[in-house]
Amino acid sequence: MNRLVLAALLAFPVVAAAQNQPGWFVPGQPQGQQQQGQRPAQPAQPAQPAQPQGPPQQAQVPAALPPGTPPPAAVIGVVDVPEIQRVSTAFNQVRQEIERRRAKLNEDVQNEQQRWREEQQRFGNERGGLSPDQSRTRERALQDQVTDGQRIFRDRARDLEQLAQQALREIEQALAIVIRQVAASRNINMVLPRPLVIFNEPPFDMTEEVAVQLNRVITNVNLPPDPSAAPPPRPATMPAPAPAAPRRN
């Protein structure tokens, strides 16, 4: 269907232009009839014979470059990064703290969800004694509490992930410096991660020395205080139902 519409739109300017140009065939008019002031069609010119083409031009090959300095002979070292992280004091300190804060966040989410359910149940039990305006007010207040709580927990989760990434980057920067220092001490000019190496002799492995030096360089990461340690401000409770007006006999 879209192709038919596109074809019709593309064909319309051709037909409109043909009606204003002499010598064009316009659908709906006899082919032998010419419009007033229209010049007769010119006879078709005979086709010109195709000119023979010459051989294709070949791409120009650049001149050879002068000889450069050859790279040095490869002296390879192997490093097991996951093993270094496993024994790293700073890495374990960050991992434990991030896991603790995540568990606290999950606990706060569950507690808040339970409170919302209790508020909803209480609102359902009291709905019968409320006027329409009071019912709408209570419902809007409960919805505002849920919306604000979800926004707060999303912000906390985002801040926690950013904190974890920042702490890991600090450890990775220290690890890169230590790897270069250990490699320079052994005259190693190429370091490969262990998962890419199928087999290597023990003298190629730098993992143990790098792990020892990393724990000397960085033992912990200074993390900002956990904002969830302080009790969060409780949202305003829903307004209590106003007493119903006494009926007049």
VODOKE-218413 format. One line per 5 residues: number of its first residue (from 1); their letters; for each residue x, y, z of N, C-alpha, C, O. Coordinates in steps of 0.1 Angstrom, whole numbers, always signed. Example, Ala and Ser with C-alpha at 12.3 -4.5 7.8 and 13.67 -1.06 7.14 Angstrom:
<lummars>
1> as> +132/-57/+78/+123/-45/+78/+132/-33/+78/+142/-33/+85 | +128/-22/+71/+137/-11/+71/+129/+0/+79/+134/+11/+80 $
</lummars>
This chain:
<lummars>
1> mnrlv> +8/-12/+0/+0/+0/+0/+9/+13/+0/+6/+22/-7 | +19/+13/+8/+28/+24/+8/+35/+26/-5/+37/+38/-9 | +39/+15/-12/+45/+17/-25/+36/+23/-35/+41/+31/-43 | +23/+19/-35/+14/+25/-44/+12/+39/-42/+12/+47/-52 | +11/+44/-30/+9/+58/-27/+22/+66/-31/+20/+76/-36 $
6> laall> +33/+60/-28/+46/+67/-32/+47/+68/-47/+51/+78/-52 | +43/+57/-55/+43/+58/-69/+33/+68/-75/+37/+75/-84 | +22/+70/-69/+12/+79/-73/+17/+94/-71/+15/+102/-79 | +24/+96/-59/+29/+109/-56/+40/+113/-66/+41/+124/-70 | +48/+103/-69/+59/+106/-78/+55/+108/-93/+61/+116/-100 $
11> afpvv> +44/+102/-97/+39/+103/-110/+31/+116/-112/+30/+120/-124 | +25/+122/-102/+17/+134/-103/+24/+145/-110/+18/+151/-119 | +36/+149/-105/+43/+161/-111/+46/+159/-126/+46/+168/-134 | +48/+146/-130/+51/+143/-144/+39/+146/-153/+40/+152/-163 | +27/+142/-148/+15/+144/-156/+12/+159/-157/+8/+164/-167 $
16> aaaqn> +13/+166/-145/+10/+180/-145/+19/+188/-154/+15/+197/-161 | +32/+184/-154/+41/+191/-163/+39/+188/-177/+41/+196/-186 | +34/+176/-180/+32/+172/-194/+20/+180/-200/+20/+182/-212 | +10/+184/-192/-1/+192/-197/+3/+205/-201/-4/+212/-209 | +14/+211/-196/+19/+224/-199/+30/+224/-209/+35/+235/-213 $
21> qpgwf> +35/+213/-214/+47/+212/-223/+41/+207/-236/+35/+197/-236 | +45/+214/-247/+40/+209/-261/+48/+196/-264/+59/+194/-260 | +41/+188/-272/+47/+176/-277/+46/+164/-267/+50/+153/-271 | +39/+166/-255/+38/+155/-246/+24/+148/-248/+15/+155/-252 | +24/+136/-246/+11/+128/-246/+5/+129/-233/+10/+126/-222 $
26> vpgqp> -8/+134/-233/-16/+136/-221/-27/+125/-221/-35/+125/-230 | -28/+117/-210/-38/+107/-210/-52/+113/-210/-54/+124/-204 | -62/+107/-218/-75/+112/-218/-78/+120/-231/-89/+124/-234 | -67/+124/-239/-69/+131/-251/-65/+122/-263/-56/+113/-261 | -71/+123/-274/-67/+115/-286/-53/+118/-290/-48/+130/-289 $
31> qgqqq> -46/+108/-294/-32/+109/-297/-30/+117/-309/-20/+124/-311 | -40/+117/-319/-38/+125/-331/-41/+139/-329/-38/+147/-338 | -48/+144/-319/-52/+157/-317/-42/+165/-309/-36/+160/-300 | -39/+177/-314/-29/+186/-308/-36/+198/-302/-46/+203/-308 | -31/+203/-292/-36/+215/-286/-33/+227/-294/-24/+227/-302 $
36> qgqrp> -41/+238/-292/-39/+250/-300/-25/+255/-296/-21/+257/-285 | -18/+259/-307/-4/+265/-306/+6/+254/-303/+18/+258/-300 | +3/+241/-304/+12/+230/-301/+20/+227/-314/+14/+225/-324 | +33/+226/-313/+41/+223/-324/+41/+208/-326/+40/+200/-317 | +43/+204/-339/+43/+189/-342/+55/+183/-335/+66/+190/-334 $
41> aqpaq> +54/+171/-332/+65/+164/-326/+76/+162/-336/+74/+159/-348 | +88/+163/-332/+100/+162/-340/+103/+147/-342/+101/+139/-333 | +107/+143/-354/+111/+129/-356/+122/+125/-347/+131/+133/-344 | +122/+113/-343/+132/+108/-334/+145/+107/-341/+146/+103/-353 | +156/+111/-335/+169/+110/-340/+175/+96/-340/+172/+89/-330 $
46> paqpa> +182/+92/-350/+188/+79/-350/+198/+77/-338/+205/+86/-335 | +198/+66/-333/+207/+63/-321/+221/+63/-326/+224/+58/-337 | +230/+70/-319/+244/+70/-322/+251/+57/-318/+248/+52/-307 | +260/+53/-326/+267/+40/-322/+276/+43/-310/+282/+53/-308 | +276/+33/-302/+284/+34/-290/+299/+35/-293/+304/+28/-302 $
51> qpqgp> +305/+44/-286/+319/+46/-288/+328/+36/-281/+325/+33/-270 | +338/+31/-287/+346/+20/-280/+353/+27/-268/+359/+38/-270 | +353/+20/-257/+360/+25/-246/+374/+19/-245/+376/+8/-249 | +383/+28/-239/+397/+23/-238/+398/+14/-226/+389/+12/-219 | +410/+9/-224/+413/+0/-213/+411/+7/-200/+415/+19/-199 $
56> pqqaq> +406/+0/-189/+404/+7/-176/+417/+12/-171/+428/+5/-172 | +417/+23/-164/+429/+28/-158/+432/+21/-145/+423/+18/-137 | +445/+17/-144/+449/+10/-132/+452/+20/-121/+457/+31/-123 | +449/+16/-108/+452/+25/-97/+467/+27/-95/+475/+17/-97 | +470/+39/-92/+484/+42/-90/+489/+36/-77/+484/+38/-66 $
61> vpaal> +500/+29/-78/+506/+23/-66/+516/+33/-60/+525/+37/-66 | +514/+36/-47/+523/+46/-41/+537/+40/-40/+540/+28/-39 | +546/+49/-40/+560/+45/-39/+563/+38/-26/+557/+42/-15 | +573/+29/-26/+576/+22/-13/+582/+32/-3/+589/+41/-6 | +577/+30/+10/+582/+38/+21/+596/+35/+24/+601/+24/+23 $
66> ppgtp> +604/+44/+29/+617/+41/+34/+617/+32/+46/+607/+32/+53 | +627/+24/+48/+627/+15/+59/+626/+22/+72/+633/+32/+75 | +617/+17/+81/+616/+23/+95/+623/+15/+105/+630/+5/+102 | +622/+20/+117/+628/+13/+128/+621/+0/+132/+609/+1/+135 | +627/-11/+132/+619/-23/+136/+616/-23/+151/+623/-18/+159 $
71> ppaav> +605/-30/+155/+601/-31/+169/+611/-40/+176/+617/-48/+170 | +612/-37/+189/+621/-46/+197/+616/-60/+198/+604/-63/+195 | +624/-69/+202/+620/-83/+204/+610/-83/+216/+612/-77/+226 | +600/-91/+214/+589/-91/+224/+594/-99/+236/+598/-110/+235 | +592/-92/+248/+594/-99/+261/+580/-98/+268/+576/-88/+272 $
76> igvvd> +574/-110/+269/+560/-111/+273/+558/-114/+288/+566/-122/+293 | +549/-107/+294/+545/-111/+307/+530/-114/+308/+522/-109/+299 | +525/-122/+317/+511/-126/+318/+506/-122/+332/+513/-123/+342 | +494/-116/+332/+488/-111/+344/+473/-117/+345/+466/-116/+335 | +470/-122/+357/+456/-127/+359/+449/-116/+368/+450/-116/+380 $
81> vpeiq> +441/-108/+361/+434/-97/+368/+424/-102/+378/+424/-97/+389 | +415/-111/+374/+406/-116/+384/+412/-121/+397/+407/-119/+408 | +424/-128/+396/+431/-133/+408/+436/-121/+416/+436/-122/+428 | +441/-111/+409/+446/-99/+417/+434/-92/+424/+436/-88/+435 | +423/-91/+418/+411/-85/+424/+407/-94/+436/+403/-88/+447 $
86> rvsta> +408/-107/+435/+404/-116/+446/+412/-113/+459/+407/-114/+470 | +425/-110/+457/+434/-109/+469/+436/-94/+472/+444/-91/+481 | +430/-85/+464/+432/-71/+466/+424/-66/+479/+412/-69/+479 | +431/-60/+488/+424/-54/+500/+415/-43/+496/+403/-43/+501 | +419/-34/+487/+410/-23/+484/+398/-28/+476/+387/-23/+478 $
91> fnqvr> +400/-38/+467/+389/-43/+459/+378/-50/+468/+366/-48/+466 | +383/-57/+477/+373/-64/+486/+366/-54/+496/+355/-56/+499 | +374/-44/+500/+367/-34/+508/+356/-27/+501/+345/-25/+506 | +358/-23/+488/+348/-17/+480/+336/-26/+477/+325/-22/+478 | +339/-39/+474/+329/-48/+471/+320/-51/+483/+308/-51/+481 $
96> qeier> +326/-52/+495/+317/-55/+507/+309/-43/+510/+297/-44/+514 | +314/-31/+509/+306/-19/+512/+295/-17/+502/+284/-13/+506 | +298/-19/+489/+287/-17/+479/+276/-28/+481/+264/-25/+480 | +280/-40/+484/+270/-50/+487/+262/-47/+499/+250/-49/+499 | +268/-41/+510/+261/-38/+522/+251/-27/+519/+239/-27/+523 $
101> rrakl> +255/-17/+511/+245/-6/+508/+234/-10/+498/+223/-6/+499 | +237/-20/+490/+226/-25/+481/+216/-33/+489/+204/-32/+487 | +221/-41/+499/+212/-48/+507/+203/-38/+516/+191/-41/+518 | +209/-28/+521/+202/-18/+528/+191/-11/+519/+180/-8/+524 | +195/-8/+507/+185/-2/+498/+173/-12/+495/+162/-7/+495 $
106> nedvq> +176/-24/+493/+165/-34/+491/+156/-35/+503/+144/-37/+502 | +163/-35/+514/+155/-36/+527/+145/-23/+528/+134/-25/+532 | +151/-12/+525/+142/+1/+526/+131/+0/+516/+120/+5/+518 | +134/-5/+504/+123/-6/+494/+112/-15/+498/+100/-12/+497 | +116/-27/+504/+106/-36/+509/+97/-30/+520/+85/-32/+521 $
111> neqqr> +104/-24/+529/+97/-17/+541/+87/-7/+536/+76/-6/+541 | +91/+1/+526/+83/+12/+521/+71/+6/+513/+60/+11/+514 | +73/-5/+506/+62/-11/+498/+52/-17/+508/+40/-16/+506 | +57/-23/+519/+48/-28/+529/+40/-16/+535/+28/-18/+538 | +46/-5/+538/+38/+6/+543/+28/+11/+534/+17/+15/+538 $
116> wreeq> +31/+12/+521/+21/+16/+511/+9/+7/+510/-2/+11/+509 | +12/-6/+511/+1/-16/+511/-8/-14/+523/-20/-15/+522 | -2/-12/+535/-10/-9/+547/-18/+3/+546/-30/+4/+550 | -12/+14/+540/-20/+26/+538/-31/+24/+528/-42/+29/+530 | -29/+16/+518/-39/+14/+508/-51/+5/+514/-62/+8/+512 $
121> qrfgn> -47/-4/+523/-57/-12/+529/-65/-4/+539/-78/-5/+540 | -59/+5/+546/-66/+14/+556/-75/+23/+548/-87/+26/+553 | -71/+28/+537/-79/+37/+529/-91/+30/+523/-102/+35/+523 | -89/+17/+519/-101/+9/+515/-111/+7/+525/-123/+7/+523 | -106/+5/+538/-116/+2/+549/-124/+15/+552/-135/+14/+557 $
126> erggl> -117/+26/+551/-124/+39/+555/-131/+46/+543/-137/+56/+545 | -130/+41/+531/-136/+47/+520/-151/+49/+521/-156/+59/+517 | -158/+39/+527/-172/+40/+528/-177/+52/+537/-188/+57/+534 | -169/+57/+546/-173/+68/+555/-168/+81/+550/-169/+91/+558 | -162/+82/+538/-157/+95/+533/-166/+100/+522/-173/+93/+515 $
131> spdqs> -166/+113/+521/-173/+120/+510/-165/+118/+498/-153/+115/+498 | -171/+121/+486/-163/+120/+474/-151/+129/+474/-140/+125/+469 | -152/+141/+479/-140/+150/+479/-129/+144/+488/-117/+145/+485 | -133/+139/+500/-123/+133/+509/-117/+121/+503/-105/+119/+505 | -125/+113/+496/-119/+101/+490/-109/+105/+479/-98/+98/+478 $
136> rtrer> -112/+115/+471/-102/+119/+461/-89/+125/+467/-78/+122/+462 | -91/+132/+478/-79/+138/+485/-71/+127/+491/-58/+127/+489 | -76/+117/+497/-68/+106/+503/-62/+98/+492/-50/+94/+493 | -69/+96/+481/-63/+88/+470/-51/+95/+463/-41/+89/+460 | -52/+109/+462/-41/+116/+456/-29/+117/+465/-18/+116/+461 $
141> alqdq> -32/+118/+478/-21/+118/+488/-13/+105/+488/-1/+104/+489 | -20/+93/+487/-14/+80/+486/-6/+79/+474/+5/+74/+474 | -11/+83/+462/-4/+83/+450/+8/+91/+450/+19/+87/+444 | +8/+103/+456/+19/+112/+457/+30/+105/+465/+42/+106/+462 | +26/+98/+476/+36/+91/+484/+44/+80/+476/+56/+79/+477 $
146> vtdgq> +36/+73/+469/+42/+62/+461/+51/+68/+450/+62/+63/+448 | +47/+78/+443/+55/+84/+433/+68/+90/+438/+79/+88/+433 | +67/+98/+450/+79/+103/+456/+89/+92/+461/+101/+94/+459 | +83/+82/+466/+92/+71/+471/+99/+64/+460/+111/+61/+461 | +92/+62/+449/+99/+55/+438/+110/+64/+432/+120/+59/+428 $
151> rifrd> +108/+77/+431/+118/+86/+426/+130/+86/+436/+142/+86/+431 | +128/+86/+449/+139/+86/+458/+147/+73/+457/+159/+73/+457 | +141/+62/+456/+148/+49/+455/+155/+48/+441/+166/+42/+441 | +150/+53/+431/+157/+53/+418/+170/+61/+419/+180/+58/+414 | +169/+73/+425/+180/+81/+427/+191/+75/+436/+203/+76/+433 $
156> rardl> +187/+68/+446/+196/+61/+455/+203/+50/+447/+216/+48/+448 | +196/+42/+439/+202/+31/+431/+212/+37/+421/+223/+31/+419 | +208/+48/+414/+217/+54/+405/+230/+59/+411/+241/+57/+406 | +229/+66/+423/+240/+71/+430/+249/+60/+434/+262/+61/+434 | +243/+49/+439/+252/+37/+443/+260/+31/+432/+271/+27/+434 $
161> eqlaq> +253/+30/+420/+261/+24/+409/+272/+33/+405/+283/+29/+401 | +270/+46/+405/+280/+56/+401/+292/+55/+411/+303/+56/+407 | +288/+54/+424/+299/+53/+434/+307/+40/+432/+319/+41/+433 | +301/+29/+429/+308/+17/+426/+318/+18/+414/+329/+14/+415 | +313/+24/+404/+321/+26/+392/+333/+35/+395/+344/+32/+390 $
166> qalre> +331/+46/+402/+341/+55/+405/+352/+48/+414/+364/+50/+411 | +348/+40/+423/+358/+33/+432/+366/+23/+424/+378/+21/+426 | +359/+16/+415/+366/+6/+407/+376/+12/+398/+387/+7/+395 | +372/+24/+392/+382/+31/+383/+394/+35/+391/+406/+35/+386 | +393/+39/+404/+405/+43/+412/+414/+31/+414/+426/+32/+413 $
171> ieqal> +408/+19/+416/+416/+7/+418/+423/+3/+405/+434/-1/+404 | +415/+4/+394/+421/+1/+380/+432/+10/+377/+442/+5/+371 | +432/+23/+380/+443/+32/+377/+455/+28/+385/+466/+28/+379 | +453/+25/+397/+465/+20/+405/+471/+7/+400/+483/+5/+400 | +462/-2/+396/+466/-15/+390/+474/-13/+378/+485/-20/+376 $
176> aivir> +470/-4/+369/+478/-1/+357/+492/+4/+360/+501/+0/+353 | +493/+13/+369/+506/+18/+373/+515/+7/+378/+527/+6/+375 | +509/-2/+387/+518/-12/+393/+522/-22/+382/+533/-27/+382 | +513/-25/+372/+517/-35/+362/+529/-29/+354/+538/-36/+350 | +528/-16/+351/+539/-10/+343/+552/-10/+351/+563/-13/+346 $
181> qvaas> +551/-8/+364/+563/-8/+372/+569/-22/+373/+582/-24/+372 | +561/-32/+375/+566/-46/+376/+572/-50/+362/+582/-57/+362 | +565/-47/+352/+570/-50/+338/+583/-44/+336/+592/-50/+330 | +585/-31/+339/+598/-24/+337/+609/-30/+345/+620/-31/+340 | +606/-35/+357/+616/-41/+365/+621/-54/+359/+632/-59/+362 $
186> rninm> +613/-61/+351/+617/-73/+345/+620/-72/+330/+622/-81/+323 | +621/-59/+325/+624/-57/+311/+613/-63/+302/+616/-67/+291 | +601/-63/+307/+590/-68/+299/+583/-57/+291/+581/-46/+297 | +581/-59/+278/+576/-48/+270/+562/-52/+264/+556/-44/+256 | +556/-63/+268/+543/-67/+264/+536/-75/+275/+542/-85/+279 $
191> vlprp> +524/-71/+279/+517/-78/+290/+504/-83/+284/+496/-75/+278 | +501/-95/+287/+488/-101/+282/+480/-106/+294/+486/-111/+303 | +467/-105/+293/+458/-111/+303/+459/-127/+302/+459/-132/+291 | +458/-133/+313/+459/-148/+313/+448/-155/+305/+452/-165/+299 | +436/-150/+305/+426/-157/+297/+429/-158/+282/+424/-167/+275 $
196> lvifn> +438/-149/+277/+442/-150/+262/+453/-159/+260/+457/-162/+248 | +459/-164/+270/+471/-173/+269/+468/-187/+271/+462/-190/+282 | +470/-196/+262/+467/-210/+263/+477/-217/+272/+474/-225/+281 | +490/-213/+271/+500/-220/+279/+512/-210/+281/+515/-202/+271 | +518/-210/+292/+530/-202/+295/+537/-208/+306/+532/-215/+315 $
201> eppfd> +550/-206/+306/+559/-210/+317/+557/-201/+329/+554/-189/+327 | +559/-206/+341/+558/-198/+353/+566/-185/+353/+561/-175/+358 | +578/-184/+348/+585/-171/+348/+579/-160/+340/+581/-148/+343 | +570/-163/+331/+562/-153/+324/+552/-146/+333/+547/-135/+330 | +547/-153/+344/+536/-149/+351/+540/-138/+361/+549/-140/+369 $
206> mteev> +533/-126/+361/+536/-115/+370/+525/-113/+380/+525/-104/+388 | +515/-122/+381/+503/-120/+389/+507/-118/+404/+502/-109/+410 | +514/-127/+409/+517/-127/+424/+524/-114/+428/+521/-107/+438 | +534/-110/+420/+542/-98/+423/+533/-85/+422/+534/-76/+430 | +525/-85/+411/+516/-74/+409/+506/-73/+421/+504/-62/+426 $
211> avqln> +501/-84/+426/+491/-84/+437/+498/-78/+449/+492/-70/+457 | +510/-83/+452/+517/-78/+464/+519/-63/+463/+517/-56/+473 | +524/-58/+452/+527/-44/+451/+514/-35/+451/+514/-24/+456 | +503/-41/+445/+490/-33/+446/+485/-31/+460/+481/-21/+463 | +487/-42/+468/+482/-40/+482/+491/-30/+490/+487/-25/+500 $
216> rvitn> +503/-28/+485/+512/-18/+492/+508/-4/+487/+509/+5/+495 | +504/-3/+475/+501/+10/+469/+487/+15/+474/+486/+27/+478 | +477/+7/+474/+464/+11/+478/+457/+0/+486/+456/-12/+482 | +454/+4/+498/+447/-6/+507/+432/-4/+509/+425/-13/+512 | +427/+8/+506/+413/+10/+507/+410/+22/+498/+419/+30/+493 $
221> vnlpp> +397/+25/+496/+392/+36/+488/+383/+44/+497/+374/+39/+504 | +385/+57/+498/+377/+66/+506/+363/+68/+499/+362/+74/+489 | +353/+62/+505/+340/+63/+500/+332/+73/+508/+334/+74/+521 | +323/+81/+502/+315/+90/+510/+306/+83/+519/+303/+71/+517 | +301/+90/+530/+292/+83/+539/+279/+78/+532/+275/+84/+523 $
226> dpsaa> +274/+68/+538/+262/+62/+532/+250/+71/+536/+247/+73/+548 | +243/+78/+527/+232/+86/+531/+220/+79/+537/+212/+85/+544 | +219/+66/+534/+208/+58/+540/+211/+55/+554/+202/+49/+561 | +223/+57/+560/+225/+54/+574/+216/+63/+583/+212/+59/+593 | +214/+76/+579/+205/+84/+586/+191/+81/+583/+188/+77/+572 $
231> ppprp> +182/+82/+592/+168/+79/+589/+162/+88/+579/+163/+100/+581 | +156/+83/+568/+151/+92/+558/+139/+99/+563/+132/+94/+571 | +137/+111/+558/+125/+119/+562/+112/+112/+558/+110/+108/+546 | +103/+110/+567/+91/+103/+564/+82/+113/+557/+80/+124/+560 | +75/+108/+546/+66/+116/+539/+54/+119/+548/+50/+112/+557 $
236> atmpa> +47/+130/+545/+36/+134/+552/+25/+123/+551/+22/+118/+541 | +19/+120/+563/+9/+110/+563/-4/+115/+557/-6/+127/+556 | -12/+106/+552/-24/+110/+546/-34/+117/+556/-34/+113/+568 | -41/+127/+552/-50/+134/+561/-60/+124/+567/-66/+116/+560 | -63/+126/+580/-73/+117/+586/-87/+122/+581/-89/+134/+578 $
241> papaa> -96/+113/+580/-109/+116/+576/-116/+126/+586/-115/+124/+598 | -122/+136/+580/-129/+146/+588/-142/+140/+593/-148/+132/+586 | -146/+144/+605/-159/+138/+610/-171/+143/+602/-171/+154/+597 | -180/+133/+600/-191/+136/+591/-200/+146/+598/-202/+145/+611 | -206/+155/+591/-216/+164/+596/-228/+158/+602/-233/+148/+595 $
246> prrn> -233/+162/+613/-245/+155/+618/-257/+158/+609/-259/+169/+604 | -265/+148/+608/-278/+149/+600/-288/+157/+608/-290/+156/+620 | -295/+165/+601/-306/+173/+606/-319/+166/+603/-322/+162/+591 | -328/+165/+613/-341/+159/+611/-350/+169/+604/-362/+166/+601 $
</lummars>
